Amino acid sequence: MNIAVYPGSFDPTTNGHLDVIERAAKIVDKLIVGVLINPKKNGLFTIEERVAQLEELTQNLPNVEVRSFSGLLVDFVRSVDARIVIRGLRAVTDFEYEFQMALTNRSLAEEIETLFIPTSAHYMYVSSSMVKEVASFGKSVEGMVPETVQKQMNDKFKNS
C-alpha cells in the first residue's frame, strides 16, 4: 500500500491546498494530511479548527485522513508507515525551499521520497498568508478558499 503524507500548516486551507490533496489522493492508496503544530506560530485558526476544516473539506475523498503532528516530519511519516511526502509547488520560488527540505528529509530518512505536485495555474498566486492579509482588511477571498473557510475567516476577523 502506498501511503503518503501531505504536511502543512493549512492556516487557512486554500483552494490550492485542496487541488493538491485531490490530485495526490488519485495517485496513492492513502493520503494523510498532516497539520503541523508549530508552537512558535500563532495561527488564525487553532489546530483543532484546521483539522476540522480539512476533515469537512475532504469528506468526499475516502482515502484521505487528517491528523495533526508536531516535531520532525520524517518522524511523523515513519509513525504512520508512509514512505512518500507530497509537497505542492506554486512557483519557481517555492522550489528552492522545498528542494532543500526534501534533501534534508532524505538525509534523515533515505527511505522516504518526496513528490512535488505543481498546483493548478489558477491557484499559483494563492498562499495562506496572502489570503489572511486580504481577509484582514475585509476584502473578499472568494475563489481563493472554500466558501466555508471564507465564512470562518470572516467570523474570526469580525471578532478580533
C-alpha positions in Angstrom: 0.0 0.0 0.0 1.4 3.4 -1.0 0.8 5.8 1.9 1.7 9.5 1.5 1.8 12.5 3.9 0.9 15.9 2.7 2.1 18.2 5.5 1.5 21.9 6.1 0.1 24.5 8.5 -3.1 24.9 6.5 -3.9 28.2 8.2 -6.2 28.5 6.4 -6.8 25.8 3.9 -6.8 27.3 0.5 -8.2 26.0 -2.8 -4.6 25.4 -3.8 -4.2 23.0 -0.9 -7.4 21.2 -1.9 -6.2 21.0 -5.5 -3.0 19.2 -4.4 -4.9 17.0 -1.9 -7.4 15.9 -4.6 -4.7 15.2 -7.1 -2.4 13.4 -4.7 -5.3 11.2 -3.5 -5.7 9.9 -7.0 -2.1 8.6 -7.1 -1.7 7.0 -3.7 -3.7 4.4 -1.8 -3.9 6.5 1.3 -3.1 10.2 1.8 -2.6 11.6 5.3 -2.9 15.3 5.5 -0.6 16.3 8.4 -1.4 19.6 10.1 1.7 20.8 11.7 1.6 22.0 15.3 4.1 24.8 15.4 4.2 26.4 18.9 6.3 29.3 17.5 3.4 30.5 15.4 0.1 32.0 16.5 -2.3 30.9 13.8 -5.6 32.4 12.8 -7.2 29.0 13.4 -6.4 26.6 16.2 -5.0 23.2 15.3 -8.4 21.6 16.1 -10.2 24.1 13.8 -7.8 23.4 11.0 -8.2 19.6 11.4 -12.0 20.0 11.4 -11.8 22.3 8.3 -9.8 19.7 6.4 -11.9 16.8 7.6 -15.0 18.6 6.3 -13.4 19.6 3.0 -12.1 16.1 2.3 -15.0 14.0 3.4 -15.7 13.1 -0.2 -12.3 11.5 -0.5 -12.4 8.1 1.1 -8.6 7.5 1.1 -7.8 10.8 2.8 -7.2 11.1 6.6 -6.4 14.2 8.5 -4.1 14.2 11.6 -2.2 16.8 13.5 1.5 16.3 14.4 4.5 18.1 15.9 8.2 17.5 15.6 10.1 16.4 12.6 8.2 15.5 9.5 10.2 12.3 8.9 9.3 11.0 12.4 5.6 11.6 11.6 5.9 10.0 8.2 7.5 6.9 9.8 4.9 6.8 12.6 2.1 6.4 10.0 4.0 3.8 7.9 4.2 6.2 5.0 7.1 6.4 2.6 6.1 9.4 0.5 5.9 13.1 1.3 3.8 15.2 -1.0 4.7 18.9 -1.5 2.8 21.4 -3.6 4.7 23.9 -5.7 3.1 27.2 -6.7 6.0 28.8 -8.5 9.7 28.5 -9.1 10.3 30.5 -5.9 8.8 27.6 -3.9 11.2 25.1 -5.5 14.4 26.2 -3.8 13.0 25.9 -0.3 11.1 22.7 -1.0 14.1 21.1 -2.6 16.3 22.0 0.4 13.7 20.5 2.7 13.4 17.3 0.6 17.2 16.9 0.7 17.2 17.4 4.4 14.5 14.9 5.0 16.2 12.5 2.7 19.4 12.8 4.7 17.4 12.0 7.9 15.4 9.2 6.3 16.6 7.9 3.0 13.6 5.5 2.7 11.2 8.5 2.4 10.7 10.0 -1.1 9.3 13.5 -1.8 7.0 14.0 -4.7 6.3 17.5 -5.9 2.9 18.4 -7.4 2.6 21.7 -9.1 -0.6 23.5 -8.2 -3.1 24.2 -11.0 -2.3 27.5 -12.8 -5.3 29.4 -11.4 -4.1 28.9 -7.8 -0.4 29.8 -8.4 -0.8 33.1 -6.6 -2.7 31.8 -3.6 -1.0 31.5 -0.3 -2.4 31.2 3.2 -0.5 34.3 4.4 -1.8 36.3 1.4 -5.3 35.1 2.0 -5.2 36.1 5.7 -3.8 39.5 4.8 -6.5 40.2 2.2 -9.3 39.0 4.5 -8.0 41.0 7.5 -8.8 44.2 5.5 -12.3 43.0 5.0 -11.8 42.1 1.3 -13.3 39.0 -0.3 -11.1 35.9 -0.7 -13.8 34.2 -2.9 -12.2 31.7 -5.2 -9.0 31.5 -3.1 -10.5 29.4 -0.2 -13.6 27.2 0.1 -16.8 29.1 1.0 -16.9 27.5 4.5 -13.4 28.7 5.2 -14.2 32.2 4.0 -17.1 32.3 6.4 -15.0 31.1 9.2 -12.3 33.7 8.4 -14.9 36.5 8.3 -16.1 35.5 11.7 -12.6 35.5 13.1 -11.8 38.9 11.8 -15.1 40.4 12.9 -14.5 39.1 16.4 -10.9 40.4 16.6 
